[in-house]
Amino acid sequence: MKSNNQTIVFILLLVTIFLISISNVSAIIIEPAYLRVVAEEVSPEPVEPGQDVTVKIRLINEGVDTAEDVSLKLNVDYPFFVKTESDDFKDKISLCGGCSIDNTYYLIVDGDAKSGLYSLDFKIYMDGNTIELPDTINIKIVGKPDVILETKVIKTNFSSGDKFTINFDAKNIGTGIARNIKITPQSDNILMLGSNINLINEINPGKNVSFSSEFIVKESLVPDTYKFPINLEYVDEQGSSYETSFDVGVNVLERADVSFQSVKITPTIPTLADEIHMEGIIENTGKGAANKVTVELITPEGKIYKAFIGQLKADNDAPFYFYAKPESIGMQTATLKVSYYDDFGFHSYETTIDKEVRKPTNNVITIIILLLVALVGIGYFYYKKKTKKH
């Protein structure tokens, strides 16, 4: 009985070993072909726009089975173009397990390609089926930045001491990324308010950054046409430095500033019977001469009285005079206007004057009252004198 049990155990052990052996053989037999495309060399790396690049790849069968009817195709997309290749993988081949085959592609990069990481698209066909690739071959393209400044001044004519704003557009018209951009004015006569430098971290190819800066014209600057440089510095992705300069043009002119210094009217309480006398002084507190200076008095009824002054130089003043007859009683509002020309063109300044005009007094009544007052005074004098005699 014991011998029979040993025999049964031995048979079971043999069956187990046989099954394990069969299982291992099946795993080897059914393991499929496993194809990969590996980049052996990309030269140069990174590559610049317009340059040639060589890509060496290896097609590997990492499986055990032989891969039958295998073909490989490179689908070239922008920014790459194929110049030539060492072998033609379009023909179907057989690739045994563990075997590999190499190919070299000679590509050219488009001259306008922007900086970035671009992938090559390989397609593997086996037994009429397309195989998904687990890996991607990427090529880094590094372009060269080219930053330009476009400026827009709201107005271009200024006087010394004036403030003005410049709108800037920093545009990258190159193919690479510009970094650490510094915009600095280079002038001792036209100064940027606040910090004397504008900083931009980064501008990608084809992009622009807009900003504004406020400037002031130096008080002592002599009137003339000026161009002041704006310096531009930046670096590319490789750390190479670039520097250029752009000019901004402005006109510095002389500005006059004419206004009324004083105005005096007599009589202070006019009537319809009075002739009003107005005298005043205008002054030029600007830095330029005022030309064709004219002072006008415009009455409430629309009558215009003019006084022509002519030229009024900087820091000078001049008198003016008017004689007018009021036409109605009550509170009257007249307009006093000064007009002139300077380097900036025509200017005018107005102010209003309020004055009450009263009814005229009757002259006959006034005379009678005066006579009565005089007679009363004379009578009182003689009365006092007679009283003293008695």
C-alpha positions in Angstrom: 0.0 0.0 0.0 2.9 2.3 0.9 4.5 1.5 -2.4 1.3 2.5 -4.3 1.1 5.8 -2.5 4.8 6.6 -3.4 4.0 5.7 -7.0 1.0 8.1 -7.0 3.1 10.9 -5.4 5.8 10.4 -8.0 3.4 10.4 -10.8 1.8 13.7 -9.5 5.2 15.2 -9.2 6.1 14.3 -12.8 2.8 15.7 -14.0 3.4 19.0 -12.1 6.9 19.3 -13.5 5.6 18.6 -17.0 2.8 21.3 -16.6 5.3 23.9 -15.4 7.6 23.1 -18.3 4.7 23.3 -20.8 3.7 26.6 -19.2 7.2 28.1 -19.7 7.5 27.0 -23.3 4.1 28.6 -24.0 5.2 31.9 -22.5 8.2 31.9 -24.8 6.2 31.0 -27.8 3.4 33.4 -27.4 5.6 36.5 -26.4 5.0 38.9 -29.3 7.4 41.2 -31.1 7.9 44.6 -29.4 9.1 47.4 -31.7 10.5 50.7 -30.6 12.2 53.7 -32.2 15.1 55.1 -30.3 17.0 58.3 -31.0 20.7 57.5 -31.2 21.9 61.0 -32.1 20.4 64.4 -32.7 23.0 66.9 -34.0 23.3 69.8 -33.3 21.2 69.9 -30.2 19.7 72.5 -29.8 19.3 73.5 -33.4 18.7 77.0 -34.7 16.1 78.1 -37.4 17.5 77.6 -40.9 20.1 75.0 -39.8 20.5 71.4 -40.9 20.0 68.7 -38.2 21.0 65.1 -38.4 18.8 62.5 -36.6 20.0 58.9 -36.2 17.4 56.5 -35.1 17.4 52.8 -34.3 14.4 50.5 -34.9 14.5 47.7 -32.2 12.6 44.6 -31.8 12.7 44.1 -28.0 10.4 41.1 -28.2 11.3 37.4 -28.9 9.2 36.7 -32.0 10.3 37.9 -35.4 8.4 40.9 -36.6 7.2 40.3 -40.2 6.3 42.8 -42.9 7.7 45.8 -40.9 8.0 49.3 -42.4 8.8 52.6 -40.9 7.7 56.1 -42.0 8.7 59.5 -40.8 5.8 62.0 -41.2 7.5 65.3 -41.4 5.6 68.3 -40.0 6.5 72.0 -39.8 9.1 73.2 -39.0 11.1 70.3 -40.4 11.8 69.3 -44.0 13.6 66.0 -45.1 16.6 66.6 -47.3 17.5 62.9 -47.5 17.9 59.6 -45.5 20.5 56.8 -45.4 18.1 53.9 -45.9 14.5 53.5 -47.1 12.4 52.0 -44.4 9.3 52.1 -46.5 10.1 48.6 -47.9 8.8 45.8 -45.8 11.5 43.9 -43.8 11.6 41.1 -41.2 13.2 41.9 -37.8 14.1 39.1 -35.5 13.6 39.2 -31.7 16.4 41.3 -30.1 17.5 42.6 -33.5 17.7 46.3 -34.6 18.3 48.3 -37.7 19.5 51.9 -38.0 18.6 54.8 -40.2 19.8 58.4 -40.5 17.6 61.4 -41.5 19.0 64.7 -42.7 16.6 67.4 -42.0 16.5 71.2 -42.3 14.7 73.6 -39.9 12.5 76.3 -41.3 14.2 79.7 -41.0 11.1 81.3 -39.4 10.7 78.5 -36.8 10.1 79.8 -33.3 11.8 78.5 -30.2 10.3 75.4 -28.7 10.3 71.6 -28.4 9.1 69.9 -31.5 8.5 66.1 -31.9 9.2 63.8 -34.9 6.2 61.7 -35.9 7.2 58.1 -36.7 4.7 55.4 -37.9 5.5 51.7 -37.6 3.5 49.2 -39.7 3.7 45.5 -39.0 1.5 42.8 -40.7 -0.6 45.6 -42.1 -1.3 47.2 -38.7 -0.1 50.5 -37.2 1.8 50.2 -34.0 1.6 52.9 -31.3 5.1 54.1 -30.3 5.7 54.4 -26.5 8.4 57.0 -27.0 8.7 60.4 -28.7 11.7 61.9 -30.3 11.9 65.6 -29.5 14.1 68.2 -31.0 14.7 71.5 -29.3 14.8 74.6 -31.5 16.3 77.8 -30.2 15.8 80.9 -32.2 17.3 84.4 -31.9 15.2 87.3 -30.5 14.9 90.6 -32.2 13.2 93.3 -30.1 12.2 96.6 -31.5 10.6 99.6 -29.8 7.7 101.5 -31.3 7.0 104.8 -29.5 4.0 107.1 -29.6 4.2 110.6 -28.1 0.7 112.1 -27.4 2.0 115.4 -28.6 5.5 116.4 -29.8 5.7 120.2 -28.9 6.7 121.1 -25.4 8.1 123.9 -23.4 10.8 123.6 -20.8 9.5 122.2 -17.6 6.6 120.4 -19.3 5.7 116.8 -18.5 4.6 114.4 -21.1 3.9 110.7 -21.6 5.4 108.2 -24.1 3.5 105.0 -25.0 5.9 102.1 -25.8 5.4 98.9 -27.7 8.3 96.4 -27.2 7.9 93.8 -30.1 9.8 90.6 -30.5 10.0 90.1 -34.3 12.7 87.4 -34.0 12.4 83.6 -33.6 13.8 83.3 -30.0 12.6 84.3 -26.6 13.9 87.6 -25.3 14.6 87.8 -21.5 15.6 90.4 -18.9 14.6 93.3 -21.2 15.8 96.8 -20.0 14.6 100.0 -21.5 16.6 103.1 -20.4 16.5 106.7 -21.6 19.9 108.2 -22.3 19.4 112.0 -21.9 20.4 114.6 -19.4 17.9 117.1 -20.7 14.8 115.0 -21.0 14.4 112.9 -17.8 12.1 110.0 -17.0 10.1 110.5 -13.8 10.3 107.8 -11.1 12.7 105.0 -11.9 15.0 105.6 -14.8 14.6 102.1 -16.2 11.7 99.9 -17.4 12.1 96.1 -16.9 10.3 93.3 -18.8 10.9 89.7 -17.8 10.2 88.0 -21.1 8.8 88.5 -24.6 8.1 85.4 -26.7 8.5 85.4 -30.5 5.7 87.3 -32.3 4.5 88.9 -29.0 4.7 92.5 -27.7 4.4 94.2 -24.4 2.9 97.7 -24.0 3.8 100.2 -21.3 3.9 104.0 -20.7 6.5 106.2 -19.1 6.3 109.9 -18.0 9.0 112.3 -18.8 9.9 116.0 -18.0 11.7 118.6 -20.1 14.5 120.2 -18.1 13.7 123.8 -17.0 17.0 125.2 -18.5 16.6 123.5 -21.9 17.0 126.0 -24.8 14.1 125.8 -27.3 15.1 123.6 -30.2 14.4 120.2 -31.9 15.8 117.3 -29.8 16.2 113.6 -30.3 17.0 111.6 -27.2 18.0 108.0 -27.3 16.3 105.1 -25.6 18.6 102.2 -24.9 17.4 98.6 -25.2 19.2 95.6 -23.7 18.1 91.9 -23.4 19.4 88.3 -23.5 18.4 85.2 -25.4 17.7 81.7 -24.2 21.5 80.9 -24.4 22.4 83.9 -22.3 23.8 85.9 -25.2 23.4 89.7 -24.8 21.9 92.1 -27.3 21.9 95.9 -27.2 20.4 98.5 -29.5 19.2 102.1 -29.4 16.1 104.0 -30.6 15.6 107.8 -30.9 12.5 109.8 -29.8 12.1 113.3 -31.3 10.4 116.2 -29.6 10.2 120.0 -30.2 11.0 122.3 -27.3 9.3 125.7 -27.9 8.7 129.0 -26.0 5.3 129.3 -24.4 3.7 132.6 -23.4 1.2 132.9 -20.5 -0.8 136.2 -20.6 -3.4 137.1 -18.1 -4.9 140.2 -16.3 -2.8 141.6 -13.5 -5.2 144.3 -12.3 -8.5 146.1 -13.5 -9.8 149.4 -12.1 -13.2 151.0 -13.0 -14.3 154.5 -12.3 -16.7 155.7 -11.1 -17.1 152.9 -8.7 -20.9 153.2 -8.7 -21.8 154.4 -12.2 -25.1 155.6 -13.5 -26.6 155.8 -17.0 -25.5 159.3 -17.2 -21.8 158.5 -16.5 -19.0 157.5 -18.9 -17.2 154.5 -17.5 -13.4 154.5 -17.5 -11.7 151.1 -17.3 -7.9 150.8 -17.0 -5.9 147.6 -16.3 -2.6 145.8 -16.7 -1.9 142.5 -18.5 1.3 140.5 -17.8 3.2 137.7 -19.6 4.4 135.2 -16.9 5.5 132.6 -19.5 8.9 132.0 -21.0 8.2 133.0 -24.6 7.0 136.2 -26.3 3.3 136.7 -26.9 2.5 138.3 -30.3 -0.5 140.1 -31.7 -1.8 140.7 -28.2 -5.3 142.1 -28.1 -7.6 143.0 -25.2 -11.4 143.2 -25.8 -14.2 144.5 -23.6 -17.5 142.9 -24.5 -20.6 144.7 -23.0 -23.8 142.9 -21.9 -25.4 144.3 -25.1 -22.7 142.7 -27.3 -20.7 145.9 -28.1 -17.0 145.2 -28.5 -14.2 147.6 -27.6 -10.6 146.6 -28.6 -7.2 147.6 -27.4 -4.2 146.4 -29.5 -1.1 145.8 -27.4 1.2 144.1 -30.0 4.1 142.0 -28.7 4.5 141.3 -25.0 7.8 139.7 -24.1 8.3 137.2 -21.3 8.1 138.8 -17.8 6.7 142.0 -19.2 3.4 143.8 -18.7 1.4 146.5 -20.5 -1.5 148.8 -19.7 -4.8 149.0 -21.5 -7.7 151.6 -21.4 -11.4 151.6 -22.3 -14.2 154.2 -22.2 -17.7 152.9 -22.4 -21.3 154.2 -21.9 -23.7 151.9 -19.9 -27.0 151.3 -21.7 -29.2 149.8 -18.9 -29.5 149.9 -15.1 -29.1 147.0 -12.7 -26.3 144.4 -12.3 -24.4 144.3 -15.5 -21.8 141.6 -16.5 -19.1 142.4 -19.0 -16.5 140.1 -20.4 -12.8 141.0 -20.6 -10.8 138.9 -23.1 -7.2 138.8 -24.0 -6.0 137.0 -27.2 -2.4 136.3 -28.4 -0.1 134.0 -30.4 3.0 132.2 -29.3 5.1 129.2 -30.6 2.2 126.9 -29.8 -0.4 128.8 -31.8 -3.4 130.9 -30.8 -4.6 131.4 -27.2 -7.3 133.4 -25.4 -8.2 134.0 -21.8 -11.5 135.5 -20.5 -12.7 136.9 -17.2 -16.0 138.5 -16.2 -16.7 141.8 -14.4 -19.9 142.6 -12.5 -20.9 146.2 -11.9 -24.2 147.7 -10.7 -25.5 150.6 -12.8 -27.9 153.0 -11.1 -30.5 155.6 -12.3 -29.1 159.1 -12.8 -30.1 161.7 -10.2 -32.3 164.7 -11.4 -30.0 167.7 -11.8 -32.7 170.4 -11.0 -33.6 168.8 -7.7 -30.0 168.5 -6.9 -29.4 172.2 -7.5 -32.5 173.2 -5.5 -31.4 171.1 -2.6 -27.9 172.5 -2.7 -29.4 176.1 -2.8 -31.7 175.3 0.2 -28.8 173.9 2.1 -26.8 177.1 1.3 -29.6 179.4 2.3 -30.2 177.6 5.5 -26.5 177.9 6.3 -26.4 181.6 5.5 -29.6 182.3 7.6 -28.1 180.4 10.5 -24.9 182.4 10.3 -26.7 185.8 10.4 -29.0 184.6 13.2 -26.0 183.7 15.4 -24.3 187.0 14.5 -27.4 189.1 15.5 -27.8 187.1 18.8 -24.3 188.0 19.8 -24.9 191.8 19.3 -27.8 191.8 21.6 
